[in-house]
């Protein structure tokens, strides 16, 4: 069994048991367990997470996508500074990107002010950061393969006696 179908299935259905995964992949539970554990040891699987619907959650969270322009370092490119930025508690994701900026950083906090302070006091003051552009998250339509939509209520015609 190739490991790729297992990884694809775990990416969207991580709570399935090894037995259920084996049924879906037409293989044995022992083979699934061995492949999954090997992927965890090798660092191919870094963790398992729930996709949270913030519209339903009671926690008040604010998120922003921050475009970061940086100066690459000799013999290191963007890696050292990107790793440093990734280590901030406020940063939930950090990606090297193509286009008009170098990094796309997803930051989360409890308020817009908290995120603004992070950008002005921590992120933009780092040596090598040339500029930032912050875009606040307004609404989620799809995240990690999960579509955020309200269940459609079937319309019933009103029947009067």
HUSULNOR-V29225 format. One record per residue. N is the residue number from 1. RES is the residue in one small letter. SS is DSSP state (a for helix, b for strand, c for the rest). PSI is psi in whole degrees, 0 to 359 (NA if undefined). Layout:
N:RES:SS:PSI
N:RES:SS:PSI
//
This chain:
1:x:c:130
2:x:c:148
3:x:a:338
4:x:a:313
5:x:a:324
6:x:a:315
7:x:a:319
8:x:a:318
9:x:a:318
10:x:a:331
11:x:a:331
12:x:a:345
13:x:c:56
14:x:c:343
15:x:c:355
16:x:c:142
17:x:c:164
18:x:a:325
19:x:a:316
20:x:a:321
21:x:a:317
22:x:a:318
23:x:a:315
24:x:a:331
25:x:a:0
26:x:c:51
27:x:c:189
28:x:c:156
29:x:a:320
30:x:a:320
31:x:a:318
32:x:a:313
33:x:a:315
34:x:a:316
35:x:a:317
36:x:a:313
37:x:a:322
38:x:a:318
39:x:a:323
40:x:a:315
41:x:a:320
42:x:a:349
43:x:c:11
44:x:c:324
45:x:c:118
46:x:c:342
47:x:c:175
48:x:c:135
49:x:c:152
50:x:c:146
51:x:c:115
52:x:c:133
53:x:c:103
54:x:c:337
55:x:c:334
56:x:c:331
57:x:c:148
58:x:c:343
59:x:c:132
60:x:c:112
61:x:c:146
62:x:b:139
63:x:b:152
64:x:b:145
65:x:b:126
66:x:b:121
67:x:b:130
68:x:b:125
69:x:b:134
70:x:b:163
71:x:c:122
72:x:c:148
73:x:b:148
74:x:c:135
75:x:c:12
76:x:c:344
77:x:b:229
78:x:c:351
79:x:a:312
80:x:a:313
81:x:a:321
82:x:a:321
83:x:a:319
84:x:a:315
85:x:a:320
86:x:a:335
87:x:c:348
88:x:c:138
89:x:c:328
90:x:c:339
91:x:b:120
92:x:b:334
93:x:b:151
94:x:b:125
95:x:b:139
96:x:b:133
97:x:c:161
98:x:c:166
99:x:c:212
100:x:c:359
101:x:c:172
102:x:c:318
103:x:b:147
104:x:b:118
105:x:b:128
106:x:b:121
107:x:b:140
108:x:b:147
109:x:b:189
110:x:c:348
111:x:c:163
112:x:a:324
113:x:a:318
114:x:a:318
115:x:a:318
116:x:a:319
117:x:a:320
118:x:a:312
119:x:a:312
120:x:a:328
121:x:a:331
122:x:a:305
123:x:a:305
124:x:c:346
125:x:c:353
126:x:c:137
127:x:c:131
128:x:c:342
129:x:b:118
130:x:b:319
131:x:b:161
132:x:b:155
133:x:b:120
134:x:b:132
135:x:b:114
136:x:b:137
137:x:c:131
138:x:c:317
139:x:c:146
140:x:c:130
141:x:c:328
142:x:b:137
143:x:b:128
144:x:c:41
145:x:c:354
146:x:b:125
147:x:b:130
148:x:c:99
149:x:c:148
150:x:c:143
151:x:c:138
152:x:c:124
153:x:c:126
154:x:c:136
155:x:c:133
156:x:c:142
157:x:c:140
158:x:c:127
159:x:c:119
160:x:c:142
161:x:c:NA
//
